[in-house]
Amino acid sequence: MLLINLKASILNPENLNIIAKTYHGLEDVLAKELRVLGAQNVQTIKRGVRFKGDLGFVYKANLWCRTALRIIVPLAEFKVRNEQELYKKINAIPWEDYFDFNQSIAIDAVVNARQYRNSLFIAQKSKDAIVDRFRDKFDERPSVDTSDPDIRINVHIHNENVTVSLDSSGQSLHKRGYRVDANIAPLSEVLAAGILSLAGWDGMKNFIDPMCGSGTLLIEAALMAHNIAPNIFRKEFGFQKWKNYDEDLFKLLFGKAMTKEKNFHFKIEGYDRDTLSVMKSKKNLRSALMEDEISVQKMDFLKFKKHEDFKDKGLLVFNPPYGEKMEADIPELYSGIGDTLKQEFGGYSAWIFTSSSEGIKNIGLKPSQRIQLFNGKLESWLVRYDLYAGSKKSKYKSE
């Protein structure tokens, strides 16, 4: 007996177990998003959130989750002791219920078990089990397409415990669909949205990114301020290739999302000293239909002078250059950032996201909050500085 625990099937999807994946440090942010959307039984896990919902909620989560990388739906859970058992149990899953043999597949494997060589080996073994089932039943088999598959399957192994899931997102949800140009190593849209949420961005004040690069923080801030679904620009989701895809239901949810936009009564402004970055930002703003909502100008932040349109209070969030992204002297740059913050931004809160601990030490301001995050594999920090208006010089303390 194979002893496979088949989860609630997406073919009868009233009470699905669902997992949303995210970056380390954003689990609580994503859990809050999902609760607001109406998810049930929400629980945070390492780099993700477990919850329950129906098929419509799978569609809704893909449209609306700002800090989710993928929304996956577990199909089966079981234990295995070796690769032969893994093959047999994956082969026993009724894959033909979920997709056809003329579709392409890709396997994403995550493995934390000593008995297996590596994740690529597990992906290959899982692929063999799936295509062999189709070949045995139909004398036909799905093709493999690792770059742009119709169906993406997730295999997660921890010790002897295996979870096999369908990926409802397809491409990662950080690929919103609005970015048409980017700098080297651009900030992920999902990470940008998480940073903004952690910084308390609520659309009720002015927002400035003084080192905006290709404009990701600006656009994510505008989408949040206007309550626009972050993935409204995407052309495709993985669930649209499932056998039970309900096109009418998705069109209904998409149409409802289009009616949720609200007005924003403050300013969103971006600056960068690099002409090419400003041009890239403006291209992306046009693609996101935000060119009338966001102002981007060329300006060196270290020479910044506050203009009269700025209110007494606002929010600065920015990702200064660091490491391989810059050739400038880090202590000098970050010291200059601290000086400009003190001189020009009284009444604002500033949040700096950086992987440079040396840079943080040279800001010359005492942070009121520090949150550990990761930018790819780089350990990073989101650091808050409260900038007091008027003559409260004593508030500015060295770190």
C-alpha positions in Angstrom: 0.0 0.0 0.0 1.4 3.3 -1.0 -0.1 5.4 1.8 -0.5 8.7 0.0 -2.4 11.4 1.7 -4.2 13.2 -1.2 -5.1 16.7 -0.2 -8.4 18.5 -1.1 -8.4 18.2 -4.8 -8.4 21.3 -7.0 -11.1 19.4 -8.9 -13.4 19.7 -5.9 -11.9 22.9 -4.4 -14.1 24.1 -1.6 -11.5 23.8 1.3 -8.0 23.9 -0.2 -4.8 23.9 1.8 -2.7 26.6 0.2 0.8 27.9 0.8 2.1 31.4 -0.2 5.9 31.7 -0.4 7.8 34.8 0.4 11.2 36.2 1.4 12.7 35.7 4.9 11.4 38.5 7.1 8.2 39.1 5.3 6.1 36.2 6.7 4.1 38.4 9.1 3.5 41.0 6.4 2.1 38.4 4.0 0.0 36.8 6.7 -1.6 40.1 7.4 -2.3 40.6 3.7 -3.9 37.2 3.4 -6.1 37.8 6.5 -7.4 41.1 5.0 -8.2 39.3 1.8 -10.2 36.7 3.7 -7.9 33.7 4.1 -8.8 31.2 6.8 -6.6 29.3 9.3 -3.6 31.6 8.5 -0.2 30.3 10.0 3.3 31.6 9.2 6.0 29.1 8.3 9.6 29.6 7.2 9.6 31.9 4.2 5.9 31.4 3.8 2.3 31.3 5.0 -0.2 28.4 5.2 -3.9 29.1 4.9 -7.2 27.7 3.6 -9.4 29.0 0.9 -11.4 27.9 -2.2 -10.3 28.0 -5.9 -11.5 31.5 -6.2 -9.3 32.5 -3.4 -6.3 31.0 -5.2 -7.1 33.3 -8.1 -7.6 36.3 -5.7 -4.4 35.7 -3.8 -2.4 35.7 -7.1 -4.0 39.0 -8.1 -3.7 40.8 -4.8 -0.8 39.5 -2.7 1.9 42.1 -2.8 4.5 40.1 -0.8 3.9 36.6 -2.1 6.4 35.1 -4.6 4.3 32.0 -5.4 0.9 30.6 -4.4 1.1 26.8 -4.4 -1.6 24.2 -3.7 -0.5 20.9 -2.1 -1.8 17.8 -3.9 -0.3 15.0 -1.8 1.7 14.4 1.3 3.6 11.2 2.1 6.7 9.7 3.6 9.6 8.1 1.7 12.8 6.3 2.7 14.5 6.2 -0.7 14.3 7.3 -4.3 12.4 4.2 -5.4 9.6 5.0 -2.9 9.6 8.6 -4.1 9.1 7.5 -7.7 6.3 5.1 -6.9 4.3 7.6 -4.8 4.7 10.5 -7.3 3.7 8.1 -10.1 0.6 7.2 -8.1 -0.8 10.7 -8.1 -3.6 11.1 -10.7 -1.8 13.8 -12.7 -4.2 13.3 -15.7 -6.9 15.0 -13.5 -4.9 18.2 -13.4 -3.4 18.6 -16.9 -3.0 16.9 -20.3 -0.1 15.0 -21.9 0.2 17.7 -24.6 1.2 20.3 -22.0 4.7 21.1 -20.8 5.9 20.8 -17.2 8.8 21.8 -15.0 9.6 20.5 -11.5 10.9 22.8 -8.7 12.5 20.7 -6.0 13.5 21.8 -2.5 15.3 19.1 -0.6 16.5 19.0 3.0 17.3 15.3 3.5 20.6 13.5 3.7 19.6 10.5 1.7 19.3 12.4 -1.6 22.1 13.7 -3.7 20.6 17.1 -4.6 17.5 18.9 -5.7 18.2 18.4 -9.4 18.3 14.7 -8.9 14.9 14.8 -7.1 13.5 17.0 -9.9 14.6 14.5 -12.5 13.2 11.5 -10.6 9.9 13.3 -10.0 9.7 14.2 -13.7 10.3 10.6 -14.7 7.5 9.4 -12.4 5.0 11.9 -13.9 5.8 11.3 -17.6 5.9 7.6 -17.1 2.4 7.6 -15.7 1.1 9.5 -18.8 3.1 7.2 -21.1 1.6 4.1 -19.5 -2.0 5.4 -19.6 -2.0 7.3 -23.0 1.1 6.2 -24.8 1.9 10.0 -24.8 3.9 12.1 -22.4 4.2 15.8 -21.4 7.3 17.6 -22.6 9.7 19.4 -20.2 10.2 23.2 -20.4 12.2 24.6 -17.6 11.9 28.2 -18.7 8.2 28.7 -19.5 6.2 25.6 -18.7 2.4 25.3 -18.8 2.4 23.4 -15.5 4.9 24.0 -12.7 5.1 21.4 -10.0 6.7 21.8 -6.6 8.3 18.9 -4.7 9.4 19.7 -1.1 11.3 17.1 0.9 12.2 17.5 4.6 13.9 14.3 6.0 11.3 11.6 5.0 8.3 14.0 4.6 7.3 14.9 1.0 4.8 17.5 -0.1 3.9 17.6 -3.8 2.1 20.8 -5.0 0.9 22.6 -8.1 2.2 26.1 -8.5 -0.8 28.3 -9.3 1.3 31.4 -10.1 3.5 30.1 -13.0 6.2 32.7 -13.2 7.2 34.3 -9.8 4.8 36.9 -8.7 7.5 39.5 -8.4 7.2 39.7 -12.2 4.3 42.1 -12.1 4.3 42.8 -15.8 5.0 46.6 -15.7 8.8 46.6 -15.6 10.2 47.2 -19.1 13.6 48.5 -18.2 15.9 48.0 -15.1 19.3 48.7 -13.7 21.8 46.0 -12.7 20.4 44.0 -9.8 17.1 45.8 -9.5 15.1 45.6 -6.3 12.5 42.8 -6.5 8.9 44.1 -6.6 7.9 41.7 -3.9 10.7 42.9 -1.6 9.9 46.5 -2.4 6.3 46.0 -1.4 7.4 44.3 1.8 9.8 47.1 2.6 7.0 49.6 2.1 4.6 47.7 4.3 7.2 47.4 7.1 7.8 51.1 6.8 4.1 51.7 7.5 3.3 53.2 4.1 -0.5 53.9 4.1 -0.9 56.5 1.3 -1.8 59.2 3.8 1.3 61.4 3.4 4.0 62.4 0.8 6.3 59.7 -0.3 9.9 60.2 -1.7 12.5 57.8 -3.0 15.6 60.0 -3.4 17.7 57.3 -5.1 15.0 55.7 -7.2 17.0 53.7 -9.7 14.5 52.2 -12.1 11.5 53.2 -10.0 10.4 50.0 -8.3 9.7 51.5 -4.9 7.8 54.4 -6.5 5.5 52.2 -8.5 4.8 49.8 -5.6 4.1 52.8 -3.4 1.6 54.2 -5.9 -0.1 50.8 -6.4 -0.6 50.6 -2.6 -1.8 54.2 -2.3 -4.3 53.7 -5.0 -5.3 50.2 -3.9 -4.5 48.7 -7.3 -4.0 44.9 -7.4 -0.2 44.5 -7.9 -0.5 41.7 -10.5 -3.2 43.3 -12.6 -0.7 43.9 -15.4 0.3 40.2 -15.7 -0.7 38.5 -18.9 -0.8 35.0 -17.4 -1.0 32.9 -14.2 -0.2 29.2 -13.8 -3.7 28.3 -12.8 -5.0 29.3 -16.2 -3.4 26.1 -17.6 -5.1 23.8 -15.1 -7.8 21.5 -16.4 -10.4 23.0 -14.1 -9.6 26.6 -14.8 -12.8 28.6 -14.3 -12.4 31.5 -16.8 -15.7 33.1 -15.8 -14.8 33.1 -12.1 -11.4 34.7 -12.8 -12.9 37.3 -15.1 -15.3 38.2 -12.3 -12.5 38.6 -9.7 -10.4 40.5 -12.2 -13.3 42.9 -12.9 -13.9 43.4 -9.2 -10.3 44.2 -8.7 -10.5 46.9 -11.4 -13.2 48.7 -9.4 -11.2 48.9 -6.1 -9.0 51.8 -7.1 -9.1 54.8 -4.8 -7.9 58.4 -5.0 -4.6 59.5 -3.6 -4.2 63.1 -2.4 -0.5 63.5 -1.7 2.7 63.4 -3.7 5.0 60.6 -4.8 8.3 61.8 -6.0 11.5 60.1 -7.1 15.0 61.4 -7.7 18.3 60.0 -9.0 21.6 61.5 -10.0 22.0 59.2 -12.9 20.3 60.3 -16.2 19.9 56.7 -17.5 18.2 55.7 -14.2 15.7 58.5 -14.5 14.9 57.5 -18.1 14.4 53.9 -17.0 12.1 55.0 -14.2 10.0 57.0 -16.6 9.7 54.1 -19.0 8.4 51.9 -16.2 6.0 54.5 -14.9 4.5 54.7 -18.4 4.2 51.0 -18.5 2.5 51.0 -15.1 0.1 53.8 -16.2 1.6 55.9 -13.4 3.4 58.7 -15.3 0.7 61.3 -14.2 0.8 60.1 -10.6 4.6 60.0 -9.9 7.2 62.7 -10.5 10.8 61.6 -11.3 13.6 64.1 -11.7 17.4 64.1 -12.0 19.0 65.2 -8.7 21.9 64.3 -6.5 20.5 63.6 -3.0 23.6 64.9 -1.4 22.8 68.3 -2.9 19.0 68.1 -2.2 17.1 71.1 -1.2 13.5 70.7 0.0 11.0 72.7 -2.1 7.8 74.4 -1.0 5.5 71.6 -2.2 6.8 69.3 0.6 4.6 69.1 3.6 5.8 69.1 7.1 5.5 65.3 7.4 6.2 62.5 4.9 8.0 59.3 4.3 11.3 58.6 2.6 12.2 55.0 1.6 15.2 54.3 -0.4 17.8 51.7 -1.4 21.2 53.4 -1.6 24.0 51.9 -3.7 26.3 49.5 -1.9 28.9 46.8 -2.7 29.0 45.8 -6.3 26.4 48.4 -7.2 28.7 51.4 -6.7 32.2 52.7 -7.1 31.8 55.6 -4.6 33.3 55.6 -1.2 30.7 54.1 1.2 31.5 56.0 4.4 31.5 59.3 2.5 28.2 58.5 0.7 26.4 57.4 3.8 27.7 60.3 5.8 26.4 62.6 3.1 23.0 60.9 3.3 22.8 61.4 7.0 23.7 65.1 6.6 21.0 65.7 4.0 18.4 63.9 6.1 19.2 66.1 9.1 19.3 69.4 7.1 16.3 68.9 4.7 13.9 66.4 6.1 12.7 67.5 9.5 9.3 66.0 10.2 9.8 63.0 7.9 10.6 59.4 8.7 13.3 57.9 6.6 13.8 54.1 6.0 17.0 53.0 4.4 17.3 49.5 2.9 20.9 48.4 2.5 23.4 45.5 2.8 26.2 47.8 3.9 26.7 47.6 7.7 29.6 50.0 7.2 27.2 52.5 5.5 24.8 52.3 8.4 27.5 53.1 10.8 28.4 56.3 8.9 24.8 57.7 8.7 25.5 59.7 11.9 21.9 59.2 13.2 20.6 56.9 15.8 18.1 54.4 14.3 14.8 53.9 16.0 14.2 50.5 14.3 16.3 47.9 12.5 14.8 44.9 10.6 16.8 42.1 9.1 15.9 41.1 5.6 17.7 39.5 2.7 18.2 40.8 -0.8 18.8 37.6 -2.7 21.5 35.9 -0.6 22.7 39.2 0.8 22.0 39.9 4.5 20.4 43.3 4.5 18.7 45.7 7.0 15.8 48.1 6.8 16.7 50.9 9.1 14.4 53.7 10.4 15.4 57.2 11.3 12.9 59.7 12.8 13.8 63.2 11.7 12.5 65.9 14.0 11.4 69.3 12.7 12.6 72.5 14.1 15.6 72.9 16.3 15.6 69.6 18.1 19.3 69.1 17.5 19.6 66.9 20.6 17.5 64.3 18.9 20.2 63.6 16.3 22.5 61.2 18.1 25.4 59.4 16.8 24.9 55.7 16.4 
